[in-house]
Amino acid sequence: MKKIGVSALAVIVTFTVCFLAAGQADALKVAMVVAGTLGDRSFYDSGNEGLTRAANELKVETKVFECRSVPSAFSEQIIAAAQSYEVVFTVGWELVDPLLEIAPDFPNVKFIHIDAAIEGVANVSSIDYLENEGSFVAGAMAAMMTTKTGDPKLNDKKIIGAVGGMDIPVIRNFMAGYETGAKYIDPEIKVETGFVGSFEDPAKGKEMALTIFNKGADIIFQIAGNTGNGVIEAAKDAGFYAIGVDSDQGYIAPGFIMGSMMKRVGLSVFETIQKILDGSYQNGAVITYGIAQNGVGMSKDDDMKQIVGDDVMNKLADIEKGIVEKTIPVPARN
């Protein structure tokens, strides 16, 4: 066997280390700043799933900066991310104003805001979701199911409900789509709604859900982030159905989650990173995800199919088609 001299071995080791370092340095550096905290099993976690997928499949370097709903941290975390990363996603309506103030100071950073349409800033793009479309389908499902017989979780009243985290335009868009979808099926359906005032208070979410349940609602849509975990807990305790939001939440309470209205933040994050890598990304663009782009829609998992049945699933597919083809009108967004 031919022996390699110490000096030659040193050269090989040095070359290898330099090669690996260069490979790491060339990796796209992508950060995500979330206004709240990971672990909500909903909106923020969906975004993080997309970031994790990009790290695994696209080999980008990633990090999540959590603001933990502390206003003083919003600007601090965006600046910290922008100082070290080439691409920064900001997730949460609370980050819009700090982002618009900070972005001009980092002209070489690509900022992408999640869940709003931002225009007029050269290095800020945004991803906007047609949550009213997906919620229309959720409302239609709830209206069809609340009148079904033979299910102990459903009563004989035409009442459904929804719990919102905060009274802000995006949550109002969810609510409007949900109510319009329900009344598309049956104009006599009553929709009881309430806002908790926070996306981080499961106890108040549970309290609000039980209040709506006691008004006769047997299906309650949670549109409340981490607060919505309290809605799901109430469903288990009181024996009604919840509708999950943003992520597929059926696993949290099997048998009590009728379905989840998905806002596929993770998909949009992953696809945006792909565009940056392949050169098709456009600075300053507003990217819209609706049903047609697979950005919103019902979870359609096995649990949902088992609970609602083939007849409802087929009707929901027809409604989705009508929304995409614009033969079914969906309320305008705020």
N, C-alpha and C positions, 0 to 999 in steps of 0.2 A: 504494500500500500504506500502510495506516495505521501510523504509528510509535508505539511504546510508550515512554513517558518513562522515564528512569532510575529515578525514585522508584516508578513503577508496576511496573517490572521487578523492583525489589528486593522489593516486596511479594509478587509472584508467586513469586520464588525462595524467600523466607522461608516462605511458605505451603507450598510444595512440600516443603521440607526438614522442616518441622514435621509435615506429613502423613506423610512417610515414616518419620520418627522415631517418630511415634505408632503407625504400623503395626507397626514393629519391636517397640516396647514392649508391644504387645498380644499378640504371639506367645507361645504357651505355651512356657515354658522347661523343657526336659526333660534331665536328666542320667542317665548310666549309670555306675555304679562297678563295675568288674570286679576280682575278686580276683587274677587273673593278668594276662595280656597279650594284646592283640589279635594276630591272626596265627596262632591255633591251628588255623584251618580247620575248626573244630568248634563247641564250645559258646559261647565268647565271641563268635566271629565271627557266629554265628547271631543272637545278641542284637543285635549292632551292625547287622546287615542290617535288622532291624526298626526300629531307631532311624533309620537312614539313609532308609528308606522313608517314615517319618513326617515327616522333615524335607522330603523332596521332595514328598510327596502332601498332607500335612496342614499344611505350612508352619510347623512348630514349630521352635524354636531348640534345638539339641542340642549335647551335649558328652559325651565319654567320659573318665572318670578311671580310669587303670590303676594297680593296686596292685603289679603285678609280683611277686606272691606274697611280698611283704615284710610280715610281720605288723605292724610298726610303722606301715605305711602304711594299714592297713585303716580305722582310726578317722579318721586325718587326711584321707583322700580322701572319706569319707562326709561329714565336717563341711564340707570345702571345697565339695562339691557342694550341700549343704543351704543354705549361706550365700548362694548365688547362683541356685539353681534351684527352681522350684515343685514339680516332680515329680522324684523320684530313684529309679531302679531300682538295686537291688543284686544282683549276679550272682556266685554262688559260696557254698558252704556256710560258708566261713571268715568271711563277713561277717555271719552271723546274730547272734552275740553283740554285736559292736560296734554293729550297727544297733539292737538292742533297748535298748542303753544310751544311744544318741544321740537316737533318734527323739523321746522326750518333750521334749527341749530345743528341738525345732523343730515345734511343734504345727500350724503352718500349711503345712508341707510334706507332700505326699503321697509316702510311701515305698512302693515295691512290691518285695518280695523275690522273686527268681526261683529256683525249684527247691526249695521247702520250704513246708510249711503252717505259718503263724504266726498265732496267735490271741491276742486279749486286749489289743492295743495299738491305740488309736483311730485313729491316722494311719498304721498299717502294714497294707497288704494283701499278699497273697502269691499267687504262681502256682505251682501244683503239677502235676506231670506224672505220668501213669500209665505210667512207663517199663517197668513189668513187662508191660503189654499189648503194647507194640511189640516188646519183646525176646522175648516168647513167639512172635511171628510170625517174628522173625529166627531163633530156635532151630528152629522148624518147617522153615523154608527150608533151614537148614544140614543138618538131619537128612535131608531128602529128597534133597539134592544130594550128600551124602558117599557115598551108595551108588550113585550113577550111574556108568555105565561110559563109556569113550570120551573122557574129558577127561584130558589128561596132568597137570593140577594136582590131580586127585583120585586117592586110592589105594583099596585094597580093604579098609581098616579102617573100623570104625564109631566113629570118634573125631573129635570137633570140639573147639574150644578157645575161650577168652576171656581177655583181658588187661585187668585193672582198674587204674585209676590208684591209688586209695587204698581201703583197706578201711573204707568208711563206708556207712551205710544205703542211700543212693541207689544206689551201685554194687552193693551186695548185691541190691537190687531188680532191677537189670538182669540180674544173674547168675541169680537165681531164675527170672525169666521165661524167660530163654534156655534154661536146662536143662529146665524144665518143658515148654516148647514142643517141644524136641527129643524128649523122651521121650513126648510126645503122639503123635508120628509113629512112633517106634520105641523101646520101653522098653529095648532093648539098647544104645542109643547111649551112649557114654561122653563126658563133658565134662571136659576138662582145663582148669583155671583157675589164675590166679596174679595177685597184686597187686604192683605195682612200688613203691608207696609215694610216688608223686609224679605230678602231672598235667603236669609240665614237664621231663620227662627222656626224650627220644626214644631215646637210646642204650640206656637200661635197658629201654625198651619193646621195642626190637628184640631185645635179649638174651632177654627173657622169652618173646617170641613164638617165637624159634628153639628155645628149650628145649621149649616146648609142641609145636612142629612135629616135633621129634626124638622126641617120645613117640607120634607117629603122627597128629596132627591135621592135616587138610588144609584146614580152614576155621577161621579164628580171628577172633573178634569183638573189636574194639578198643573199650574203654569207658574211655578214658584221656586225653581232651583232647589236648594237644600231645604227650604221651608216646605217644599212639596213632599219631603220624606214624612212629615207629620200627617199629611193628607193620606198617604199610603198606610201609615200606622193606624189612622182612624178607620180606614176601610176594613182592615183586618179585625179591629176591635169591635166595630159596629155591624159588620157584615154587609157592606155594600161594595160596589165596584169603583175602582179608581181608573183613570186614564193617565198614563205616564206621559212625560214630555222630554223632548230633546234626545235622550238616549232610550234604548230599549230597556225598560225598567221591569219587565215581566218577572225577572229572576228575583226581584226584591220581595215580592209577595205572590208566589204562584197561586193562581186561582182567584185572586182579588184584583189583578190588573187586567182589565178587559183588552187593552192594547196600549201602545205608546205612540204619540204623535212625534215622529222623529224630525228633529232639525239636525241634519247631518253635518255638524260643524267639522267633525274629524275628516270627512270626505273632502270638504272644501279646502281645509288646511293642506291636506296631502296633495290635492290637485294643484293648488297654488304653488306649492314648493316645486312640483314637477315642472310647471310653466317657467318658473325662475331658472331652473336647471337647463331646460331645453331652449330657452331664449324667447319663448312666446309670451312671457309676462309683460304687461303694460303698466308702467307707473301711472298713478292717478286714476286708474279705471275703477268703475263700480261694477262688480261681478254679482249677478243675480242668480239665486238658486231657488227654484220653485219645484213643483211636481215634475215638470217636464225635464228638469236637470237632475232628478233624483235627490234634490236637496231637502225636500220635506215630504212627509207622507207617513202613513200608518206602518207600524212595525211588521205586521203580517207574519208573526212567528207562529209556531205550532200551538202555543197556549191561546193566542188570540183566535186562531182558526177553530179551536175546539170550543171556545166559549161562545163565539158569535154564529158559527155555522156557515155552511157553504152559501146559503141564500143571501146572507148579509155580505159575505166576502165578495160575491159576484156583483151585488148592487154597488158596493164601494168601488170596485174596479170600473164599473160603468160611470160612476160619478167622477172619478179621477180622469177618465178619458174625456168626459164632457168639459171638465175644467181646463185641460190642456188644449182642447179644440175650441175653447171659449163659447161653447154652447150652453154651459151652465155658468151664470153670473156669480162672481164672488165679490163681496163688498170691498170697496176701495180702502186702501191702507191710509192710516194717519201720516 
